[in-house]
Amino acid sequence: MFFNRDNMERQELDEGIVRYIYSGNGMQLVEYHFPPQRQFPLHRHESNEQMGLVISGRIGLEVDGHERILGPGDYYLSLIHI
């Protein structure tokens, strides 16, 4: 399967955060666009894993109790129920 952003659902969230989302069987791909200094609420993934790649800027993430500041080229993985 091949797709691009045009095939993904666009969602506008609070505080000017925009995401493009694709959910498959047990996994999720999301492209986020955060305005400077915006935060996404702490949450859990109950039905899928999510992986991400930082393209530009920096973002602080907490995954399973571990906090990190990620920058361009860094990836993260959030497993189900974490």
N, CA, C and O atoms as a Maestro MAE file, in Angstrom:
{
 s_m_m2io_version
 :::
 2.0.0
}

f_m_ct {
 s_m_title
 :::
 protein
 m_atom[328] {
  # First column is atom index #
  i_m_mmod_type
  r_m_x_coord
  r_m_y_coord
  r_m_z_coord
  i_m_residue_number
  s_m_chain_name
  s_m_pdb_residue_name
  s_m_pdb_atom_name
  i_m_atomic_number
  :::
  1 25 0.848 -1.182 0.000 1 A "MET " " N  " 7
  2 3 0.000 0.000 0.000 1 A "MET " " CA " 6
  3 2 0.885 1.234 0.000 1 A "MET " " C  " 6
  4 15 1.907 1.278 0.684 1 A "MET " " O  " 8
  5 25 0.488 2.223 -0.764 2 A "PHE " " N  " 7
  6 3 1.189 3.495 -0.818 2 A "PHE " " CA " 6
  7 2 0.187 4.616 -0.577 2 A "PHE " " C  " 6
  8 15 -0.963 4.536 -1.009 2 A "PHE " " O  " 8
  9 25 0.625 5.648 0.105 3 A "PHE " " N  " 7
  10 3 -0.260 6.793 0.314 3 A "PHE " " CA " 6
  11 2 0.579 8.011 0.640 3 A "PHE " " C  " 6
  12 15 1.778 7.911 0.899 3 A "PHE " " O  " 8
  13 25 -0.073 9.165 0.624 4 A "ASN " " N  " 7
  14 3 0.577 10.404 1.030 4 A "ASN " " CA " 6
  15 2 -0.416 11.221 1.858 4 A "ASN " " C  " 6
  16 15 -1.513 10.751 2.159 4 A "ASN " " O  " 8
  17 25 -0.035 12.422 2.217 5 A "ARG " " N  " 7
  18 3 -0.871 13.253 3.082 5 A "ARG " " CA " 6
  19 2 -2.276 13.463 2.521 5 A "ARG " " C  " 6
  20 15 -3.232 13.587 3.287 5 A "ARG " " O  " 8
  21 25 -2.413 13.506 1.190 6 A "ASP " " N  " 7
  22 3 -3.729 13.697 0.583 6 A "ASP " " CA " 6
  23 2 -4.688 12.553 0.896 6 A "ASP " " C  " 6
  24 15 -5.904 12.732 0.822 6 A "ASP " " O  " 8
  25 25 -4.156 11.375 1.246 7 A "ASN " " N  " 7
  26 3 -4.984 10.210 1.575 7 A "ASN " " CA " 6
  27 2 -5.277 10.101 3.067 7 A "ASN " " C  " 6
  28 15 -5.987 9.190 3.492 7 A "ASN " " O  " 8
  29 25 -4.738 11.020 3.867 8 A "MET " " N  " 7
  30 3 -4.873 10.945 5.323 8 A "MET " " CA " 6
  31 2 -5.948 11.921 5.803 8 A "MET " " C  " 6
  32 15 -6.191 12.958 5.187 8 A "MET " " O  " 8
  33 25 -6.576 11.564 6.903 9 A "GLU " " N  " 7
  34 3 -7.590 12.438 7.503 9 A "GLU " " CA " 6
  35 2 -6.906 13.632 8.164 9 A "GLU " " C  " 6
  36 15 -5.988 13.451 8.964 9 A "GLU " " O  " 8
  37 25 -7.342 14.852 7.837 10 A "ARG " " N  " 7
  38 3 -6.808 16.071 8.451 10 A "ARG " " CA " 6
  39 2 -7.683 16.444 9.635 10 A "ARG " " C  " 6
  40 15 -8.907 16.505 9.516 10 A "ARG " " O  " 8
  41 25 -7.050 16.694 10.783 11 A "GLN " " N  " 7
  42 3 -7.774 17.091 11.987 11 A "GLN " " CA " 6
  43 2 -7.141 18.349 12.560 11 A "GLN " " C  " 6
  44 15 -5.921 18.443 12.689 11 A "GLN " " O  " 8
  45 25 -7.988 19.316 12.901 12 A "GLU " " N  " 7
  46 3 -7.527 20.524 13.575 12 A "GLU " " CA " 6
  47 2 -7.861 20.384 15.045 12 A "GLU " " C  " 6
  48 15 -9.026 20.233 15.412 12 A "GLU " " O  " 8
  49 25 -6.844 20.434 15.886 13 A "LEU " " N  " 7
  50 3 -7.001 20.257 17.317 13 A "LEU " " CA " 6
  51 2 -6.893 21.594 18.026 13 A "LEU " " C  " 6
  52 15 -6.719 22.628 17.381 13 A "LEU " " O  " 8
  53 25 -6.994 21.583 19.335 14 A "ASP " " N  " 7
  54 3 -6.883 22.808 20.131 14 A "ASP " " CA " 6
  55 2 -5.526 23.475 19.943 14 A "ASP " " C  " 6
  56 15 -4.547 22.837 19.557 14 A "ASP " " O  " 8
  57 25 -5.495 24.754 20.222 15 A "GLU " " N  " 7
  58 3 -4.256 25.522 20.256 15 A "GLU " " CA " 6
  59 2 -3.540 25.582 18.905 15 A "GLU " " C  " 6
  60 15 -2.331 25.813 18.865 15 A "GLU " " O  " 8
  61 25 -4.259 25.379 17.799 16 A "GLY " " N  " 7
  62 3 -3.651 25.487 16.478 16 A "GLY " " CA " 6
  63 2 -2.872 24.272 16.019 16 A "GLY " " C  " 6
  64 15 -2.184 24.332 15.001 16 A "GLY " " O  " 8
  65 25 -2.967 23.163 16.752 17 A "ILE " " N  " 7
  66 3 -2.281 21.930 16.362 17 A "ILE " " CA " 6
  67 2 -3.066 21.269 15.228 17 A "ILE " " C  " 6
  68 15 -4.286 21.122 15.308 17 A "ILE " " O  " 8
  69 25 -2.357 20.875 14.179 18 A "VAL " " N  " 7
  70 3 -2.972 20.198 13.035 18 A "VAL " " CA " 6
  71 2 -2.295 18.838 12.888 18 A "VAL " " C  " 6
  72 15 -1.077 18.722 13.031 18 A "VAL " " O  " 8
  73 25 -3.102 17.803 12.599 19 A "ARG " " N  " 7
  74 3 -2.500 16.499 12.346 19 A "ARG " " CA " 6
  75 2 -3.185 15.828 11.167 19 A "ARG " " C  " 6
  76 15 -4.366 16.037 10.891 19 A "ARG " " O  " 8
  77 25 -2.392 15.013 10.485 20 A "TYR " " N  " 7
  78 3 -2.870 14.143 9.416 20 A "TYR " " CA " 6
  79 2 -2.682 12.737 9.951 20 A "TYR " " C  " 6
  80 15 -1.593 12.385 10.404 20 A "TYR " " O  " 8
  81 25 -3.737 11.925 9.905 21 A "ILE " " N  " 7
  82 3 -3.707 10.654 10.613 21 A "ILE " " CA " 6
  83 2 -4.139 9.499 9.715 21 A "ILE " " C  " 6
  84 15 -5.089 9.611 8.940 21 A "ILE " " O  " 8
  85 25 -3.420 8.390 9.841 22 A "TYR " " N  " 7
  86 3 -3.782 7.137 9.181 22 A "TYR " " CA " 6
  87 2 -3.736 6.046 10.235 22 A "TYR " " C  " 6
  88 15 -2.706 5.855 10.881 22 A "TYR " " O  " 8
  89 25 -4.826 5.334 10.416 23 A "SER " " N  " 7
  90 3 -4.883 4.224 11.368 23 A "SER " " CA " 6
  91 2 -5.069 2.928 10.607 23 A "SER " " C  " 6
  92 15 -6.013 2.776 9.831 23 A "SER " " O  " 8
  93 25 -4.161 1.998 10.836 24 A "GLY " " N  " 7
  94 3 -4.236 0.675 10.224 24 A "GLY " " CA " 6
  95 2 -4.545 -0.360 11.286 24 A "GLY " " C  " 6
  96 15 -5.006 -0.016 12.374 24 A "GLY " " O  " 8
  97 25 -4.302 -1.594 10.990 25 A "ASN " " N  " 7
  98 3 -4.567 -2.701 11.908 25 A "ASN " " CA " 6
  99 2 -3.495 -2.734 13.001 25 A "ASN " " C  " 6
  100 15 -2.425 -3.310 12.806 25 A "ASN " " O  " 8
  101 25 -3.781 -2.122 14.140 26 A "GLY " " N  " 7
  102 3 -2.861 -2.140 15.270 26 A "GLY " " CA " 6
  103 2 -1.743 -1.111 15.206 26 A "GLY " " C  " 6
  104 15 -0.860 -1.112 16.064 26 A "GLY " " O  " 8
  105 25 -1.763 -0.233 14.207 27 A "MET " " N  " 7
  106 3 -0.738 0.802 14.118 27 A "MET " " CA " 6
  107 2 -1.355 2.112 13.671 27 A "MET " " C  " 6
  108 15 -2.473 2.157 13.158 27 A "MET " " O  " 8
  109 25 -0.606 3.163 13.878 28 A "GLN " " N  " 7
  110 3 -1.096 4.490 13.513 28 A "GLN " " CA " 6
  111 2 0.079 5.345 13.049 28 A "GLN " " C  " 6
  112 15 1.149 5.335 13.659 28 A "GLN " " O  " 8
  113 25 -0.131 6.074 11.979 29 A "LEU " " N  " 7
  114 3 0.844 7.031 11.485 29 A "LEU " " CA " 6
  115 2 0.216 8.409 11.563 29 A "LEU " " C  " 6
  116 15 -0.894 8.623 11.077 29 A "LEU " " O  " 8
  117 25 0.927 9.342 12.176 30 A "VAL " " N  " 7
  118 3 0.393 10.688 12.342 30 A "VAL " " CA " 6
  119 2 1.469 11.708 11.974 30 A "VAL " " C  " 6
  120 15 2.624 11.584 12.380 30 A "VAL " " O  " 8
  121 25 1.076 12.701 11.211 31 A "GLU " " N  " 7
  122 3 1.945 13.842 10.913 31 A "GLU " " CA " 6
  123 2 1.376 15.029 11.677 31 A "GLU " " C  " 6
  124 15 0.268 15.485 11.392 31 A "GLU " " O  " 8
  125 25 2.137 15.530 12.651 32 A "TYR " " N  " 7
  126 3 1.699 16.655 13.474 32 A "TYR " " CA " 6
  127 2 2.372 17.943 13.018 32 A "TYR " " C  " 6
  128 15 3.506 17.945 12.540 32 A "TYR " " O  " 8
  129 25 1.637 19.037 13.180 33 A "HIS " " N  " 7
  130 3 2.184 20.379 12.996 33 A "HIS " " CA " 6
  131 2 1.826 21.169 14.253 33 A "HIS " " C  " 6
  132 15 0.656 21.467 14.493 33 A "HIS " " O  " 8
  133 25 2.839 21.505 15.053 34 A "PHE " " N  " 7
  134 3 2.644 22.224 16.307 34 A "PHE " " CA " 6
  135 2 3.116 23.661 16.167 34 A "PHE " " C  " 6
  136 15 4.237 23.896 15.717 34 A "PHE " " O  " 8
  137 25 2.287 24.627 16.543 35 A "PRO " " N  " 7
  138 3 2.803 25.995 16.670 35 A "PRO " " CA " 6
  139 2 3.827 26.019 17.819 35 A "PRO " " C  " 6
  140 15 3.794 25.146 18.686 35 A "PRO " " O  " 8
  141 25 4.729 27.000 17.834 36 A "PRO " " N  " 7
  142 3 5.718 27.074 18.922 36 A "PRO " " CA " 6
  143 2 5.055 27.102 20.297 36 A "PRO " " C  " 6
  144 15 4.014 27.728 20.495 36 A "PRO " " O  " 8
  145 25 5.681 26.415 21.226 37 A "GLN " " N  " 7
  146 3 5.283 26.393 22.638 37 A "GLN " " CA " 6
  147 2 3.934 25.738 22.911 37 A "GLN " " C  " 6
  148 15 3.354 25.981 23.969 37 A "GLN " " O  " 8
  149 25 3.420 24.932 22.016 38 A "ARG " " N  " 7
  150 3 2.135 24.256 22.233 38 A "ARG " " CA " 6
  151 2 2.372 22.864 22.793 38 A "ARG " " C  " 6
  152 15 3.390 22.232 22.510 38 A "ARG " " O  " 8
  153 25 1.415 22.392 23.596 39 A "GLN " " N  " 7
  154 3 1.518 21.067 24.210 39 A "GLN " " CA " 6
  155 2 0.340 20.212 23.805 39 A "GLN " " C  " 6
  156 15 -0.777 20.700 23.631 39 A "GLN " " O  " 8
  157 25 0.606 18.935 23.659 40 A "PHE " " N  " 7
  158 3 -0.445 17.953 23.402 40 A "PHE " " CA " 6
  159 2 -0.707 17.256 24.725 40 A "PHE " " C  " 6
  160 15 0.245 16.887 25.412 40 A "PHE " " O  " 8
  161 25 -1.965 17.063 25.106 41 A "PRO " " N  " 7
  162 3 -2.238 16.473 26.419 41 A "PRO " " CA " 6
  163 2 -1.694 15.050 26.552 41 A "PRO " " C  " 6
  164 15 -1.670 14.284 25.588 41 A "PRO " " O  " 8
  165 25 -1.262 14.719 27.754 42 A "LEU " " N  " 7
  166 3 -0.812 13.366 28.065 42 A "LEU " " CA " 6
  167 2 -1.955 12.399 27.790 42 A "LEU " " C  " 6
  168 15 -3.092 12.645 28.194 42 A "LEU " " O  " 8
  169 25 -1.660 11.304 27.107 43 A "HIS " " N  " 7
  170 3 -2.710 10.338 26.746 43 A "HIS " " CA " 6
  171 2 -2.098 8.962 26.535 43 A "HIS " " C  " 6
  172 15 -0.877 8.809 26.533 43 A "HIS " " O  " 8
  173 25 -2.956 7.962 26.359 44 A "ARG " " N  " 7
  174 3 -2.531 6.575 26.133 44 A "ARG " " CA " 6
  175 2 -3.074 6.104 24.794 44 A "ARG " " C  " 6
  176 15 -4.081 6.611 24.299 44 A "ARG " " O  " 8
  177 25 -2.400 5.139 24.227 45 A "HIS " " N  " 7
  178 3 -2.856 4.504 22.987 45 A "HIS " " CA " 6
  179 2 -3.438 3.148 23.354 45 A "HIS " " C  " 6
  180 15 -2.703 2.221 23.694 45 A "HIS " " O  " 8
  181 25 -4.758 3.036 23.286 46 A "GLU " " N  " 7
  182 3 -5.443 1.825 23.735 46 A "GLU " " CA " 6
  183 2 -5.597 0.767 22.643 46 A "GLU " " C  " 6
  184 15 -5.774 -0.411 22.955 46 A "GLU " " O  " 8
  185 25 -5.534 1.162 21.375 47 A "SER " " N  " 7
  186 3 -5.823 0.181 20.326 47 A "SER " " CA " 6
  187 2 -4.755 0.101 19.234 47 A "SER " " C  " 6
  188 15 -4.889 -0.684 18.295 47 A "SER " " O  " 8
  189 25 -3.700 0.904 19.351 48 A "ASN " " N  " 7
  190 3 -2.679 0.850 18.317 48 A "ASN " " CA " 6
  191 2 -1.348 1.372 18.815 48 A "ASN " " C  " 6
  192 15 -1.278 2.102 19.803 48 A "ASN " " O  " 8
  193 25 -0.296 0.986 18.115 49 A "GLU " " N  " 7
  194 3 1.025 1.558 18.334 49 A "GLU " " CA " 6
  195 2 1.146 2.810 17.472 49 A "GLU " " C  " 6
  196 15 0.471 2.940 16.451 49 A "GLU " " O  " 8
  197 25 2.009 3.725 17.890 50 A "GLN " " N  " 7
  198 3 2.256 4.925 17.094 50 A "GLN " " CA " 6
  199 2 3.757 5.166 17.047 50 A "GLN " " C  " 6
  200 15 4.446 5.131 18.067 50 A "GLN " " O  " 8
  201 25 4.244 5.412 15.834 51 A "MET " " N  " 7
  202 3 5.643 5.786 15.650 51 A "MET " " CA " 6
  203 2 5.688 7.183 15.084 51 A "MET " " C  " 6
  204 15 4.770 7.611 14.385 51 A "MET " " O  " 8
  205 25 6.752 7.892 15.383 52 A "GLY " " N  " 7
  206 3 6.881 9.234 14.853 52 A "GLY " " CA " 6
  207 2 8.324 9.586 14.553 52 A "GLY " " C  " 6
  208 15 9.252 8.981 15.089 52 A "GLY " " O  " 8
  209 25 8.496 10.559 13.702 53 A "LEU " " N  " 7
  210 3 9.791 11.092 13.296 53 A "LEU " " CA " 6
  211 2 9.720 12.607 13.389 53 A "LEU " " C  " 6
  212 15 8.780 13.218 12.880 53 A "LEU " " O  " 8
  213 25 10.694 13.208 14.029 54 A "VAL " " N  " 7
  214 3 10.762 14.667 14.096 54 A "VAL " " CA " 6
  215 2 11.469 15.167 12.837 54 A "VAL " " C  " 6
  216 15 12.618 14.812 12.574 54 A "VAL " " O  " 8
  217 25 10.768 15.992 12.067 55 A "ILE " " N  " 7
  218 3 11.315 16.548 10.829 55 A "ILE " " CA " 6
  219 2 12.065 17.846 11.108 55 A "ILE " " C  " 6
  220 15 13.176 18.046 10.616 55 A "ILE " " O  " 8
  221 25 11.454 18.723 11.897 56 A "SER " " N  " 7
  222 3 12.109 19.988 12.232 56 A "SER " " CA " 6
  223 2 11.658 20.426 13.617 56 A "SER " " C  " 6
  224 15 10.620 19.988 14.113 56 A "SER " " O  " 8
  225 25 12.441 21.284 14.226 57 A "GLY " " N  " 7
  226 3 12.121 21.769 15.561 57 A "GLY " " CA " 6
  227 2 12.520 20.763 16.626 57 A "GLY " " C  " 6
  228 15 13.293 19.839 16.375 57 A "GLY " " O  " 8
  229 25 11.980 20.962 17.815 58 A "ARG " " N  " 7
  230 3 12.257 20.074 18.942 58 A "ARG " " CA " 6
  231 2 10.936 19.803 19.644 58 A "ARG " " C  " 6
  232 15 10.037 20.643 19.654 58 A "ARG " " O  " 8
  233 25 10.835 18.611 20.233 59 A "ILE " " N  " 7
  234 3 9.619 18.258 20.954 59 A "ILE " " CA " 6
  235 2 9.990 17.408 22.166 59 A "ILE " " C  " 6
  236 15 10.834 16.516 22.086 59 A "ILE " " O  " 8
  237 25 9.345 17.704 23.278 60 A "GLY " " N  " 7
  238 3 9.529 16.904 24.485 60 A "GLY " " CA " 6
  239 2 8.435 15.860 24.546 60 A "GLY " " C  " 6
  240 15 7.255 16.179 24.399 60 A "GLY " " O  " 8
  241 25 8.825 14.598 24.765 61 A "LEU " " N  " 7
  242 3 7.869 13.501 24.850 61 A "LEU " " CA " 6
  243 2 8.114 12.682 26.105 61 A "LEU " " C  " 6
  244 15 9.246 12.554 26.571 61 A "LEU " " O  " 8
  245 25 7.030 12.129 26.645 62 A "GLU " " N  " 7
  246 3 7.133 11.153 27.724 62 A "GLU " " CA " 6
  247 2 6.490 9.873 27.225 62 A "GLU " " C  " 6
  248 15 5.315 9.865 26.856 62 A "GLU " " O  " 8
  249 25 7.260 8.785 27.213 63 A "VAL " " N  " 7
  250 3 6.767 7.482 26.787 63 A "VAL " " CA " 6
  251 2 7.110 6.486 27.883 63 A "VAL " " C  " 6
  252 15 8.281 6.274 28.197 63 A "VAL " " O  " 8
  253 25 6.074 5.872 28.466 64 A "ASP " " N  " 7
  254 3 6.246 4.867 29.523 64 A "ASP " " CA " 6
  255 2 7.097 5.398 30.676 64 A "ASP " " C  " 6
  256 15 7.941 4.682 31.216 64 A "ASP " " O  " 8
  257 25 6.869 6.651 31.044 65 A "GLY " " N  " 7
  258 3 7.562 7.244 32.176 65 A "GLY " " CA " 6
  259 2 8.945 7.797 31.866 65 A "GLY " " C  " 6
  260 15 9.603 8.331 32.758 65 A "GLY " " O  " 8
  261 25 9.394 7.682 30.634 66 A "HIS " " N  " 7
  262 3 10.706 8.187 30.234 66 A "HIS " " CA " 6
  263 2 10.519 9.456 29.397 66 A "HIS " " C  " 6
  264 15 9.791 9.461 28.404 66 A "HIS " " O  " 8
  265 25 11.192 10.531 29.821 67 A "GLU " " N  " 7
  266 3 11.085 11.805 29.114 67 A "GLU " " CA " 6
  267 2 12.329 12.058 28.279 67 A "GLU " " C  " 6
  268 15 13.449 11.761 28.695 67 A "GLU " " O  " 8
  269 25 12.109 12.616 27.084 68 A "ARG " " N  " 7
  270 3 13.220 12.978 26.203 68 A "ARG " " CA " 6
  271 2 12.847 14.191 25.373 68 A "ARG " " C  " 6
  272 15 11.675 14.426 25.078 68 A "ARG " " O  " 8
  273 25 13.841 14.941 25.008 69 A "ILE " " N  " 7
  274 3 13.696 16.020 24.040 69 A "ILE " " CA " 6
  275 2 14.206 15.465 22.715 69 A "ILE " " C  " 6
  276 15 15.360 15.050 22.617 69 A "ILE " " O  " 8
  277 25 13.350 15.457 21.700 70 A "LEU " " N  " 7
  278 3 13.711 14.930 20.394 70 A "LEU " " CA " 6
  279 2 13.905 16.076 19.410 70 A "LEU " " C  " 6
  280 15 13.255 17.117 19.510 70 A "LEU " " O  " 8
  281 25 14.803 15.868 18.468 71 A "GLY " " N  " 7
  282 3 15.068 16.846 17.433 71 A "GLY " " CA " 6
  283 2 15.039 16.190 16.062 71 A "GLY " " C  " 6
  284 15 14.728 15.004 15.951 71 A "GLY " " O  " 8
  285 25 15.353 16.937 15.029 72 A "PRO " " N  " 7
  286 3 15.300 16.402 13.666 72 A "PRO " " CA " 6
  287 2 16.071 15.090 13.524 72 A "PRO " " C  " 6
  288 15 17.222 14.978 13.943 72 A "PRO " " O  " 8
  289 25 15.408 14.103 12.923 73 A "GLY " " N  " 7
  290 3 16.014 12.794 12.718 73 A "GLY " " CA " 6
  291 2 15.747 11.804 13.829 73 A "GLY " " C  " 6
  292 15 16.069 10.625 13.681 73 A "GLY " " O  " 8
  293 25 15.166 12.241 14.945 74 A "ASP " " N  " 7
  294 3 14.842 11.338 16.052 74 A "ASP " " CA " 6
  295 2 13.467 10.712 15.848 74 A "ASP " " C  " 6
  296 15 12.540 11.362 15.365 74 A "ASP " " O  " 8
  297 25 13.350 9.443 16.222 75 A "TYR " " N  " 7
  298 3 12.099 8.693 16.142 75 A "TYR " " CA " 6
  299 2 11.606 8.355 17.539 75 A "TYR " " C  " 6
  300 15 12.382 8.347 18.494 75 A "TYR " " O  " 8
  301 25 10.309 8.074 17.656 76 A "TYR " " N  " 7
  302 3 9.768 7.541 18.904 76 A "TYR " " CA " 6
  303 2 8.807 6.411 18.572 76 A "TYR " " C  " 6
  304 15 8.288 6.326 17.459 76 A "TYR " " O  " 8
  305 25 8.580 5.548 19.548 77 A "LEU " " N  " 7
  306 3 7.602 4.460 19.430 77 A "LEU " " CA " 6
  307 2 6.791 4.436 20.711 77 A "LEU " " C  " 6
  308 15 7.342 4.343 21.808 77 A "LEU " " O  " 8
  309 25 5.473 4.520 20.562 78 A "SER " " N  " 7
  310 3 4.556 4.392 21.696 78 A "SER " " CA " 6
  311 2 3.759 3.113 21.500 78 A "SER " " C  " 6
  312 15 2.962 3.003 20.568 78 A "SER " " O  " 8
  313 25 3.983 2.145 22.388 79 A "LEU " " N  " 7
  314 3 3.315 0.859 22.272 79 A "LEU " " CA " 6
  315 2 1.869 0.937 22.756 79 A "LEU " " C  " 6
  316 15 1.480 1.914 23.396 79 A "LEU " " O  " 8
  317 25 1.081 -0.078 22.457 80 A "ILE " " N  " 7
  318 3 -0.300 -0.149 22.925 80 A "ILE " " CA " 6
  319 2 -0.326 -0.127 24.448 80 A "ILE " " C  " 6
  320 15 0.497 -0.777 25.092 80 A "ILE " " O  " 8
  321 25 -1.263 0.614 25.024 81 A "HIS " " N  " 7
  322 3 -1.504 0.766 26.457 81 A "HIS " " CA " 6
  323 2 -0.426 1.585 27.153 81 A "HIS " " C  " 6
  324 15 -0.347 1.584 28.381 81 A "HIS " " O  " 8
  325 25 0.396 2.279 26.391 82 A "ILE " " N  " 7
  326 3 1.403 3.160 27.003 82 A "ILE " " CA " 6
  327 2 1.090 4.584 26.589 82 A "ILE " " C  " 6
  328 15 1.799 5.511 26.980 82 A "ILE " " O  " 8
  :::
 }
 m_bond[327] {
  # First column is bond index #
  i_m_from
  i_m_to
  i_m_order
  :::
  1 1 2 1
  2 2 3 1
  3 3 4 2
  4 3 5 1
  5 5 6 1
  6 6 7 1
  7 7 8 2
  8 7 9 1
  9 9 10 1
  10 10 11 1
  11 11 12 2
  12 11 13 1
  13 13 14 1
  14 14 15 1
  15 15 16 2
  16 15 17 1
  17 17 18 1
  18 18 19 1
  19 19 20 2
  20 19 21 1
  21 21 22 1
  22 22 23 1
  23 23 24 2
  24 23 25 1
  25 25 26 1
  26 26 27 1
  27 27 28 2
  28 27 29 1
  29 29 30 1
  30 30 31 1
  31 31 32 2
  32 31 33 1
  33 33 34 1
  34 34 35 1
  35 35 36 2
  36 35 37 1
  37 37 38 1
  38 38 39 1
  39 39 40 2
  40 39 41 1
  41 41 42 1
  42 42 43 1
  43 43 44 2
  44 43 45 1
  45 45 46 1
  46 46 47 1
  47 47 48 2
  48 47 49 1
  49 49 50 1
  50 50 51 1
  51 51 52 2
  52 51 53 1
  53 53 54 1
  54 54 55 1
  55 55 56 2
  56 55 57 1
  57 57 58 1
  58 58 59 1
  59 59 60 2
  60 59 61 1
  61 61 62 1
  62 62 63 1
  63 63 64 2
  64 63 65 1
  65 65 66 1
  66 66 67 1
  67 67 68 2
  68 67 69 1
  69 69 70 1
  70 70 71 1
  71 71 72 2
  72 71 73 1
  73 73 74 1
  74 74 75 1
  75 75 76 2
  76 75 77 1
  77 77 78 1
  78 78 79 1
  79 79 80 2
  80 79 81 1
  81 81 82 1
  82 82 83 1
  83 83 84 2
  84 83 85 1
  85 85 86 1
  86 86 87 1
  87 87 88 2
  88 87 89 1
  89 89 90 1
  90 90 91 1
  91 91 92 2
  92 91 93 1
  93 93 94 1
  94 94 95 1
  95 95 96 2
  96 95 97 1
  97 97 98 1
  98 98 99 1
  99 99 100 2
  100 99 101 1
  101 101 102 1
  102 102 103 1
  103 103 104 2
  104 103 105 1
  105 105 106 1
  106 106 107 1
  107 107 108 2
  108 107 109 1
  109 109 110 1
  110 110 111 1
  111 111 112 2
  112 111 113 1
  113 113 114 1
  114 114 115 1
  115 115 116 2
  116 115 117 1
  117 117 118 1
  118 118 119 1
  119 119 120 2
  120 119 121 1
  121 121 122 1
  122 122 123 1
  123 123 124 2
  124 123 125 1
  125 125 126 1
  126 126 127 1
  127 127 128 2
  128 127 129 1
  129 129 130 1
  130 130 131 1
  131 131 132 2
  132 131 133 1
  133 133 134 1
  134 134 135 1
  135 135 136 2
  136 135 137 1
  137 137 138 1
  138 138 139 1
  139 139 140 2
  140 139 141 1
  141 141 142 1
  142 142 143 1
  143 143 144 2
  144 143 145 1
  145 145 146 1
  146 146 147 1
  147 147 148 2
  148 147 149 1
  149 149 150 1
  150 150 151 1
  151 151 152 2
  152 151 153 1
  153 153 154 1
  154 154 155 1
  155 155 156 2
  156 155 157 1
  157 157 158 1
  158 158 159 1
  159 159 160 2
  160 159 161 1
  161 161 162 1
  162 162 163 1
  163 163 164 2
  164 163 165 1
  165 165 166 1
  166 166 167 1
  167 167 168 2
  168 167 169 1
  169 169 170 1
  170 170 171 1
  171 171 172 2
  172 171 173 1
  173 173 174 1
  174 174 175 1
  175 175 176 2
  176 175 177 1
  177 177 178 1
  178 178 179 1
  179 179 180 2
  180 179 181 1
  181 181 182 1
  182 182 183 1
  183 183 184 2
  184 183 185 1
  185 185 186 1
  186 186 187 1
  187 187 188 2
  188 187 189 1
  189 189 190 1
  190 190 191 1
  191 191 192 2
  192 191 193 1
  193 193 194 1
  194 194 195 1
  195 195 196 2
  196 195 197 1
  197 197 198 1
  198 198 199 1
  199 199 200 2
  200 199 201 1
  201 201 202 1
  202 202 203 1
  203 203 204 2
  204 203 205 1
  205 205 206 1
  206 206 207 1
  207 207 208 2
  208 207 209 1
  209 209 210 1
  210 210 211 1
  211 211 212 2
  212 211 213 1
  213 213 214 1
  214 214 215 1
  215 215 216 2
  216 215 217 1
  217 217 218 1
  218 218 219 1
  219 219 220 2
  220 219 221 1
  221 221 222 1
  222 222 223 1
  223 223 224 2
  224 223 225 1
  225 225 226 1
  226 226 227 1
  227 227 228 2
  228 227 229 1
  229 229 230 1
  230 230 231 1
  231 231 232 2
  232 231 233 1
  233 233 234 1
  234 234 235 1
  235 235 236 2
  236 235 237 1
  237 237 238 1
  238 238 239 1
  239 239 240 2
  240 239 241 1
  241 241 242 1
  242 242 243 1
  243 243 244 2
  244 243 245 1
  245 245 246 1
  246 246 247 1
  247 247 248 2
  248 247 249 1
  249 249 250 1
  250 250 251 1
  251 251 252 2
  252 251 253 1
  253 253 254 1
  254 254 255 1
  255 255 256 2
  256 255 257 1
  257 257 258 1
  258 258 259 1
  259 259 260 2
  260 259 261 1
  261 261 262 1
  262 262 263 1
  263 263 264 2
  264 263 265 1
  265 265 266 1
  266 266 267 1
  267 267 268 2
  268 267 269 1
  269 269 270 1
  270 270 271 1
  271 271 272 2
  272 271 273 1
  273 273 274 1
  274 274 275 1
  275 275 276 2
  276 275 277 1
  277 277 278 1
  278 278 279 1
  279 279 280 2
  280 279 281 1
  281 281 282 1
  282 282 283 1
  283 283 284 2
  284 283 285 1
  285 285 286 1
  286 286 287 1
  287 287 288 2
  288 287 289 1
  289 289 290 1
  290 290 291 1
  291 291 292 2
  292 291 293 1
  293 293 294 1
  294 294 295 1
  295 295 296 2
  296 295 297 1
  297 297 298 1
  298 298 299 1
  299 299 300 2
  300 299 301 1
  301 301 302 1
  302 302 303 1
  303 303 304 2
  304 303 305 1
  305 305 306 1
  306 306 307 1
  307 307 308 2
  308 307 309 1
  309 309 310 1
  310 310 311 1
  311 311 312 2
  312 311 313 1
  313 313 314 1
  314 314 315 1
  315 315 316 2
  316 315 317 1
  317 317 318 1
  318 318 319 1
  319 319 320 2
  320 319 321 1
  321 321 322 1
  322 322 323 1
  323 323 324 2
  324 323 325 1
  325 325 326 1
  326 326 327 1
  327 327 328 2
  :::
 }
}
